[in-house]
Amino acid sequence: MWLINGVKNSGLVLKDWGLLLWNLLEKHSLFVIIFSGTSLVLSLVGCAALITFLPADYFDETKQIRPIKNPFLRFIVSVIKNLIGGILIVIGALLAVPGIPGQGLLTILSGLIISDFPGKKKLARRIIRIPAVQLAANKIRANFNRPTLILTEVEAADENQGQEE
């Protein structure tokens, strides 16, 4: 019974959000257009900058990361990184329109690279292995005379072992 009530309440909340969004679009369409355009441009510029300055061996499994030693500073940096990463992931999900897989997934990948959570490297490697994403990332890097991204084949062997078990 609690599940049915939860689904009903979720439906009501979604309906309210839909009405709120419709009213926002109806009354403030210029603001929504400006916000959408600005977020698209910032996402494009931010993704290009992040992909460009990313080390070529970032997706290498053997690469070691040096953490910040001060716990307070590490916490503050982690919160800021996760906020920015979360915003990029949401924007990337909005940009992931069917037929244009590169930009939305690149934005999601940028958000994953910035944020800190368990399993992020594996998920980022999985996304960068999508041919359209890898091609777009390496094309951006080539425009700025940066070497192509190095993808290790170790993970592919690990995935094959997981499927055999």
Backbone as CSV, one residue per row, in Angstrom:
resi,resn,N_x,N_y,N_z,CA_x,CA_y,CA_z,C_x,C_y,C_z
1,MET,0.813,-1.195,0.000,0.000,0.000,0.000,0.863,1.268,0.000
2,TRP,1.967,1.222,0.747,2.845,2.388,0.811,3.473,2.673,-0.546
3,LEU,3.701,1.601,-1.328,4.285,1.787,-2.652,3.314,2.502,-3.583
4,ILE,2.041,2.108,-3.524,1.020,2.742,-4.367,0.856,4.212,-3.989
5,ASN,0.848,4.489,-2.681,0.751,5.886,-2.234,1.968,6.686,-2.683
6,GLY,3.133,6.074,-2.623,4.346,6.750,-3.067,4.303,7.086,-4.543
7,VAL,3.819,6.140,-5.347,3.707,6.379,-6.791,2.689,7.485,-7.070
8,LYS,1.551,7.473,-6.350,0.540,8.525,-6.529,1.115,9.890,-6.160
9,ASN,1.817,9.953,-5.023,2.411,11.222,-4.598,3.460,11.701,-5.590
10,SER,4.253,10.770,-6.122,5.247,11.139,-7.127,4.578,11.700,-8.372
11,GLY,3.477,11.092,-8.768,2.734,11.589,-9.920,2.217,13.000,-9.697
12,LEU,1.709,13.261,-8.487,1.226,14.607,-8.168,2.364,15.624,-8.171
13,VAL,3.504,15.229,-7.632,4.662,16.130,-7.615,5.118,16.421,-9.041
14,LEU,5.192,15.391,-9.880,5.589,15.594,-11.278,4.595,16.492,-12.007
15,LYS,3.311,16.315,-11.715,2.288,17.160,-12.337,2.488,18.612,-11.910
16,ASP,2.743,18.832,-10.614,2.984,20.191,-10.119,4.221,20.804,-10.760
17,TRP,5.286,20.012,-10.883,6.514,20.502,-11.528,6.235,20.855,-12.987
18,GLY,5.464,20.021,-13.658,5.118,20.289,-15.052,4.343,21.585,-15.208
19,LEU,3.355,21.809,-14.309,2.583,23.057,-14.353,3.473,24.258,-14.052
20,LEU,4.364,24.101,-13.077,5.278,25.182,-12.738,6.197,25.512,-13.914
21,LEU,6.721,24.479,-14.564,7.589,24.685,-15.726,6.820,25.345,-16.864
22,TRP,5.577,24.901,-17.094,4.775,25.481,-18.157,4.519,26.967,-17.886
23,ASN,4.179,27.301,-16.621,3.957,28.702,-16.265,5.228,29.529,-16.428
24,LEU,6.360,28.946,-16.051,7.637,29.637,-16.206,7.914,29.922,-17.673
25,LEU,7.692,28.922,-18.517,7.923,29.103,-19.956,6.949,30.118,-20.545
26,GLU,5.716,30.092,-20.060,4.692,30.978,-20.587,4.962,32.440,-20.213
27,LYS,5.366,32.664,-18.964,5.531,34.027,-18.473,6.935,34.583,-18.670
28,HIS,7.941,33.727,-18.627,9.325,34.178,-18.664,10.107,33.492,-19.785
29,SER,9.532,33.420,-20.950,10.174,32.685,-22.040,11.512,33.296,-22.435
30,LEU,11.641,34.609,-22.397,12.906,35.245,-22.744,13.995,34.847,-21.752
31,PHE,13.660,34.830,-20.473,14.625,34.411,-19.447,15.057,32.969,-19.675
32,VAL,14.111,32.091,-19.965,14.421,30.670,-20.192,15.319,30.510,-21.417
33,ILE,15.049,31.267,-22.467,15.868,31.196,-23.684,17.282,31.693,-23.395
34,ILE,17.402,32.810,-22.666,18.725,33.345,-22.332,19.484,32.369,-21.443
35,PHE,18.804,31.810,-20.430,19.445,30.848,-19.531,19.896,29.608,-20.295
36,SER,19.049,29.097,-21.172,19.391,27.900,-21.945,20.581,28.160,-22.864
37,GLY,20.556,29.295,-23.544,21.664,29.635,-24.433,22.971,29.829,-23.683
38,THR,22.894,30.511,-22.542,24.093,30.732,-21.734,24.656,29.427,-21.212
39,SER,23.787,28.550,-20.704,24.282,27.276,-20.184,24.867,26.412,-21.299
40,LEU,24.309,26.490,-22.505,24.860,25.741,-23.627,26.255,26.240,-23.975
41,VAL,26.423,27.565,-24.067,27.728,28.133,-24.412,28.755,27.823,-23.323
42,LEU,28.378,28.020,-22.053,29.300,27.728,-20.958,29.674,26.250,-20.916
43,SER,28.715,25.393,-21.218,28.995,23.958,-21.247,29.978,23.625,-22.361
44,LEU,29.770,24.201,-23.529,30.679,23.947,-24.654,32.092,24.427,-24.345
45,VAL,32.198,25.641,-23.821,33.514,26.210,-23.507,34.168,25.436,-22.364
46,GLY,33.394,25.147,-21.320,33.930,24.415,-20.169,34.391,23.015,-20.531
47,CYS,33.581,22.307,-21.321,33.966,20.954,-21.744,35.224,20.992,-22.599
48,ALA,35.271,21.937,-23.519,36.451,22.039,-24.388,37.697,22.310,-23.556
49,ALA,37.589,23.222,-22.575,38.746,23.536,-21.726,39.158,22.325,-20.900
50,LEU,38.191,21.649,-20.299,38.510,20.485,-19.470,39.132,19.368,-20.290
51,ILE,38.546,19.064,-21.435,39.066,17.994,-22.296,40.455,18.367,-22.810
52,THR,40.656,19.646,-23.120,41.949,20.094,-23.644,43.059,19.956,-22.607
53,PHE,42.797,20.378,-21.384,43.844,20.386,-20.364,43.928,19.086,-19.572
54,LEU,43.090,18.115,-19.880,43.146,16.809,-19.232,44.424,16.095,-19.670
55,PRO,45.165,15.501,-18.741,46.363,14.760,-19.167,45.975,13.622,-20.111
56,ALA,46.816,13.351,-21.085,46.518,12.309,-22.071,46.346,10.944,-21.409
57,ASP,47.024,10.717,-20.283,46.939,9.412,-19.612,45.940,9.419,-18.451
58,TYR,44.987,10.336,-18.434,44.027,10.435,-17.339,43.245,9.141,-17.145
59,PHE,42.917,8.456,-18.224,42.105,7.243,-18.144,42.939,5.984,-17.943
60,ASP,44.229,6.134,-17.747,45.110,5.004,-17.472,44.853,4.507,-16.048
61,GLU,44.632,3.219,-15.906,44.309,2.648,-14.592,45.468,2.706,-13.613
62,THR,46.692,2.739,-14.110,47.855,2.699,-13.227,48.259,4.080,-12.723
63,LYS,47.632,5.146,-13.231,48.002,6.501,-12.829,47.589,6.743,-11.373
64,GLN,48.503,7.281,-10.587,48.256,7.586,-9.185,47.860,9.051,-9.024
65,ILE,46.899,9.301,-8.148,46.456,10.659,-7.874,46.985,11.073,-6.503
66,ARG,47.523,12.286,-6.420,48.038,12.792,-5.146,46.940,13.582,-4.438
67,PRO,46.408,13.073,-3.313,45.345,13.804,-2.617,45.888,15.001,-1.831
68,ILE,45.015,15.926,-1.529,45.367,17.089,-0.709,45.553,16.614,0.728
69,LYS,46.599,17.057,1.380,46.937,16.563,2.714,46.085,17.197,3.823
70,ASN,45.758,18.495,3.727,44.974,19.172,4.752,43.520,18.698,4.683
71,PRO,42.969,18.090,5.767,41.609,17.534,5.706,40.530,18.595,5.469
72,PHE,40.660,19.772,6.079,39.657,20.822,5.897,39.655,21.314,4.451
73,LEU,40.827,21.580,3.915,40.944,22.030,2.530,40.449,20.949,1.564
74,ARG,40.781,19.686,1.867,40.318,18.575,1.029,38.789,18.523,1.016
75,PHE,38.146,18.748,2.185,36.686,18.739,2.277,36.079,19.871,1.452
76,ILE,36.620,21.084,1.597,36.100,22.247,0.863,36.246,22.030,-0.644
77,VAL,37.415,21.573,-1.067,37.649,21.323,-2.495,36.697,20.239,-2.998
78,SER,36.480,19.201,-2.205,35.584,18.114,-2.598,34.147,18.616,-2.767
79,VAL,33.680,19.459,-1.843,32.318,19.996,-1.943,32.168,20.844,-3.203
80,ILE,33.134,21.718,-3.449,33.068,22.584,-4.635,33.124,21.751,-5.916
81,LYS,34.034,20.775,-5.957,34.148,19.920,-7.143,32.857,19.152,-7.385
82,ASN,32.248,18.619,-6.324,31.021,17.844,-6.492,29.847,18.720,-6.921
83,LEU,29.776,19.953,-6.427,28.719,20.861,-6.877,28.857,21.171,-8.366
84,ILE,30.057,21.535,-8.779,30.290,21.842,-10.197,30.065,20.601,-11.058
85,GLY,30.569,19.452,-10.595,30.377,18.206,-11.336,28.911,17.840,-11.461
86,GLY,28.148,18.001,-10.377,26.715,17.703,-10.418,25.970,18.596,-11.390
87,ILE,26.322,19.875,-11.397,25.690,20.810,-12.334,26.003,20.404,-13.773
88,LEU,27.258,20.039,-14.039,27.623,19.609,-15.394,26.902,18.322,-15.796
89,ILE,26.745,17.406,-14.851,26.041,16.153,-15.163,24.586,16.443,-15.525
90,VAL,23.927,17.331,-14.768,22.532,17.681,-15.064,22.432,18.378,-16.418
91,ILE,23.318,19.340,-16.679,23.308,20.033,-17.976,23.577,19.036,-19.110
92,GLY,24.512,18.111,-18.873,24.806,17.091,-19.885,23.613,16.201,-20.166
93,ALA,22.873,15.865,-19.119,21.670,15.042,-19.319,20.636,15.802,-20.145
94,LEU,20.545,17.108,-19.917,19.616,17.917,-20.708,20.079,18.059,-22.153
95,LEU,21.406,18.075,-22.352,21.945,18.217,-23.705,21.991,16.896,-24.471
96,ALA,21.801,15.789,-23.779,21.901,14.478,-24.432,20.637,14.202,-25.244
97,VAL,20.486,14.974,-26.293,19.336,14.856,-27.177,19.605,13.731,-28.169
98,PRO,18.611,12.910,-28.462,18.834,11.857,-29.460,19.316,12.445,-30.786
99,GLY,20.332,11.821,-31.338,20.897,12.288,-32.591,22.136,13.140,-32.400
100,ILE,22.356,13.643,-31.189,23.550,14.442,-30.896,24.222,13.851,-29.658
101,PRO,24.804,12.648,-29.754,25.330,11.992,-28.547,26.615,12.612,-28.020
102,GLY,27.375,13.268,-28.849,28.686,13.751,-28.435,28.653,14.793,-27.335
103,GLN,27.939,15.900,-27.526,28.026,17.014,-26.595,27.425,16.684,-25.230
104,GLY,26.264,16.073,-25.183,25.659,15.745,-23.894,26.513,14.777,-23.100
105,LEU,27.017,13.753,-23.771,27.862,12.782,-23.076,29.207,13.384,-22.697
106,LEU,29.733,14.291,-23.519,30.982,14.973,-23.147,30.775,15.826,-21.898
107,THR,29.629,16.476,-21.795,29.342,17.293,-20.621,29.180,16.411,-19.392
108,ILE,28.495,15.280,-19.530,28.368,14.335,-18.417,29.743,13.817,-18.028
109,LEU,30.562,13.491,-19.016,31.921,13.017,-18.744,32.719,14.082,-18.004
110,SER,32.575,15.340,-18.396,33.269,16.422,-17.698,32.822,16.518,-16.251
111,GLY,31.531,16.380,-16.015,31.019,16.393,-14.647,31.551,15.238,-13.827
112,LEU,31.665,14.067,-14.450,32.220,12.903,-13.754,33.694,13.102,-13.426
113,ILE,34.434,13.679,-14.355,35.864,13.898,-14.141,36.088,14.857,-12.972
114,ILE,35.262,15.886,-12.883,35.414,16.880,-11.830,34.994,16.332,-10.468
115,SER,33.911,15.584,-10.424,33.350,15.156,-9.138,34.132,14.003,-8.509
116,ASP,33.837,13.768,-7.231,34.471,12.686,-6.471,33.393,11.750,-5.935
117,PHE,33.384,10.525,-6.395,32.524,9.500,-5.820,33.099,8.147,-6.183
118,PRO,32.780,7.124,-5.398,33.338,5.798,-5.677,32.895,5.277,-7.048
119,GLY,33.836,4.743,-7.806,33.542,4.167,-9.113,33.493,5.169,-10.251
120,LYS,33.884,6.420,-9.998,33.795,7.433,-11.057,34.760,7.158,-12.199
121,LYS,35.958,6.671,-11.882,36.945,6.400,-12.939,36.431,5.323,-13.893
122,LYS,35.844,4.273,-13.336,35.340,3.183,-14.171,34.207,3.679,-15.067
123,LEU,33.321,4.486,-14.503,32.216,5.040,-15.285,32.731,6.001,-16.358
124,ALA,33.710,6.828,-16.006,34.288,7.763,-16.983,34.975,6.995,-18.113
125,ARG,35.679,5.908,-17.773,36.323,5.088,-18.817,35.281,4.469,-19.743
126,ARG,34.175,4.054,-19.171,33.112,3.442,-19.970,32.527,4.460,-20.956
127,ILE,32.348,5.708,-20.491,31.788,6.743,-21.369,32.785,7.144,-22.446
128,ILE,34.066,7.300,-22.077,35.058,7.742,-23.065,35.283,6.661,-24.132
129,ARG,34.946,5.420,-23.838,35.100,4.346,-24.826,33.989,4.338,-25.880
130,ILE,32.935,5.127,-25.678,31.901,5.260,-26.701,32.544,5.974,-27.892
131,PRO,32.493,5.372,-29.077,33.225,5.927,-30.223,32.932,7.401,-30.508
132,ALA,31.670,7.830,-30.434,31.332,9.229,-30.727,31.954,10.168,-29.696
133,VAL,31.979,9.758,-28.440,32.540,10.592,-27.378,34.056,10.665,-27.525
134,GLN,34.681,9.515,-27.757,36.136,9.475,-27.915,36.562,10.310,-29.125
135,LEU,35.838,10.196,-30.222,36.146,10.967,-31.424,36.010,12.463,-31.156
136,ALA,34.914,12.863,-30.485,34.701,14.280,-30.187,35.794,14.812,-29.251
137,ALA,36.151,14.038,-28.230,37.181,14.477,-27.276,38.532,14.620,-27.972
138,ASN,38.899,13.644,-28.779,40.189,13.717,-29.468,40.202,14.812,-30.540
139,LYS,39.048,15.110,-31.130,38.966,16.197,-32.102,39.191,17.536,-31.402
140,ILE,38.595,17.707,-30.226,38.805,18.934,-29.444,40.282,19.068,-29.084
141,ARG,40.882,17.956,-28.630,42.298,17.982,-28.251,43.183,18.298,-29.463
142,ALA,42.835,17.764,-30.625,43.623,18.018,-31.837,43.554,19.489,-32.242
143,ASN,42.395,20.128,-32.034,42.264,21.550,-32.364,43.203,22.421,-31.535
144,PHE,43.570,21.949,-30.344,44.466,22.702,-29.473,45.858,22.071,-29.404
145,ASN,46.192,21.256,-30.411,47.504,20.603,-30.521,47.874,19.801,-29.273
146,ARG,46.927,19.073,-28.734,47.156,18.209,-27.579,47.145,16.761,-28.073
147,PRO,47.918,15.872,-27.426,47.925,14.467,-27.867,46.575,13.794,-27.594
148,THR,46.294,12.754,-28.362,45.038,12.024,-28.165,45.050,11.319,-26.813
149,LEU,43.861,11.024,-26.314,43.732,10.365,-25.023,44.210,8.918,-25.115
150,ILE,44.928,8.489,-24.095,45.430,7.117,-24.036,44.426,6.283,-23.253
151,LEU,43.903,5.252,-23.900,42.959,4.354,-23.238,43.617,2.989,-23.099
152,THR,43.732,2.525,-21.871,44.360,1.226,-21.652,43.377,0.118,-21.998
153,GLU,43.923,-0.984,-22.443,43.095,-2.130,-22.810,42.892,-3.092,-21.637
154,VAL,43.456,-2.768,-20.482,43.342,-3.647,-19.309,41.894,-3.779,-18.889
155,GLU,41.144,-2.663,-18.914,39.756,-2.714,-18.478,38.915,-3.561,-19.410
156,ALA,39.201,-3.527,-20.709,38.453,-4.347,-21.653,38.643,-5.827,-21.316
157,ALA,39.852,-6.215,-20.935,40.104,-7.600,-20.548,39.365,-7.930,-19.255
158,ASP,39.313,-6.978,-18.296,38.591,-7.193,-17.050,37.097,-7.365,-17.302
159,GLU,36.531,-6.569,-18.222,35.113,-6.686,-18.522,34.791,-8.025,-19.155
160,ASN,35.696,-8.523,-20.023,35.472,-9.830,-20.644,35.506,-10.936,-19.596
161,GLN,36.395,-10.822,-18.605,36.426,-11.828,-17.542,35.151,-11.816,-16.739
162,GLY,34.616,-10.609,-16.469,33.383,-10.494,-15.698,32.207,-11.113,-16.417
163,GLN,32.193,-11.056,-17.751,31.103,-11.641,-18.512,31.196,-13.145,-18.565
164,GLU,32.433,-13.702,-18.502,32.605,-15.144,-18.565,32.199,-15.826,-17.267
165,GLU,32.279,-15.105,-16.137,31.989,-15.709,-14.835,30.531,-15.894,-14.590
